[in-house]
């Protein structure tokens, strides 16, 4: 009887961890959003994150801009005439990552710090 109770408890714990509200913080916060345009703006949803693997959703809203993310081990970009949404999966290591619009890098830029 004790083994059955312990087994049932293990099943309950595993089910709870599978629910979105009970997922570890790292799993819940593993998505970042980057946006360029439609004006001369470029943003990232967070400016500091912990090292790890992230899904990055890019909303490229202008055919005169692109979104480029560079840093330790990462060089991802959208193309200038393209408009739409792209999803990247990237491993972010400790360090500084820069995001910018290639044609307008002097005014459209930002920094993502990874700790």
C-alpha positions in Angstrom: 0.0 0.0 0.0 2.8 2.4 0.8 4.4 1.9 -2.6 1.2 2.7 -4.4 0.8 5.9 -2.4 4.4 6.9 -3.1 3.9 6.1 -6.8 0.7 8.1 -6.9 2.5 11.0 -5.3 5.3 10.8 -7.9 2.6 10.9 -10.7 1.0 14.0 -9.1 4.3 15.8 -8.8 5.2 15.1 -12.4 1.7 16.2 -13.6 2.0 19.5 -11.6 5.5 20.2 -13.1 4.0 19.8 -16.6 1.4 22.6 -16.0 2.5 26.0 -17.2 1.9 27.7 -13.9 4.2 25.2 -12.1 7.0 25.1 -14.6 10.5 26.2 -13.4 11.2 29.9 -13.8 13.8 29.3 -16.5 11.3 27.4 -18.6 8.5 30.0 -18.2 10.9 32.9 -19.2 12.6 31.2 -22.1 11.0 33.5 -24.8 12.3 36.9 -25.8 10.7 39.2 -28.3 12.5 41.5 -30.7 10.8 44.2 -32.8 12.0 46.6 -35.5 9.9 49.2 -37.1 7.6 50.4 -38.3 9.3 53.7 -37.4 13.0 54.0 -36.5 12.7 51.9 -33.4 14.2 48.6 -32.4 13.5 46.8 -29.1 14.0 43.6 -27.2 11.5 42.5 -24.5 14.2 42.2 -21.8 17.6 43.9 -21.4 19.1 41.3 -19.0 18.6 37.5 -18.9 20.4 34.5 -17.4 22.5 32.3 -19.7 20.5 29.5 -21.4 18.6 28.5 -24.4 15.9 30.9 -25.6 13.2 31.1 -28.2 13.5 34.6 -29.8 10.5 35.8 -31.7 11.3 38.6 -34.1 8.6 41.0 -35.4 10.2 42.7 -38.4 7.6 45.4 -39.3 9.3 47.4 -42.0 10.9 46.7 -45.4 13.6 49.3 -44.8 14.9 47.7 -41.6 16.2 44.4 -40.4 16.9 42.8 -37.0 20.4 41.5 -36.3 21.4 39.8 -33.0 25.2 39.3 -32.4 27.2 38.1 -29.5 29.1 35.1 -28.2 28.3 32.3 -30.6 25.3 34.1 -32.2 24.9 36.0 -35.4 21.2 35.9 -36.5 19.4 38.3 -38.8 16.3 39.1 -40.9 16.7 40.6 -44.4 16.1 44.2 -45.2 13.2 43.9 -47.6 11.5 41.1 -45.7 8.5 41.9 -43.3 7.0 39.3 -41.0 7.7 37.2 -37.9 10.7 34.8 -37.5 11.4 32.5 -34.6 15.0 31.6 -33.6 16.2 29.2 -31.0 19.6 30.3 -29.6 21.9 29.5 -26.8 22.9 32.7 -25.0 26.2 32.5 -23.1 27.4 35.0 -20.5 28.3 38.2 -22.2 27.0 41.2 -24.1 24.8 40.7 -27.1 24.0 43.6 -29.5 20.9 44.0 -31.6 20.6 46.5 -34.4 19.2 47.4 -37.8 22.1 47.1 -40.3 21.1 50.1 -42.5 20.4 52.3 -39.5 22.8 50.9 -36.9 23.9 54.4 -35.8 20.4 55.1 -34.4 18.6 51.7 -34.2 20.6 49.6 -31.7 20.4 48.0 -28.2 22.1 45.7 -25.8 21.1 42.4 -24.2 23.2 41.5 -21.2 23.5 37.8 -20.4 24.6 36.9 -16.8 
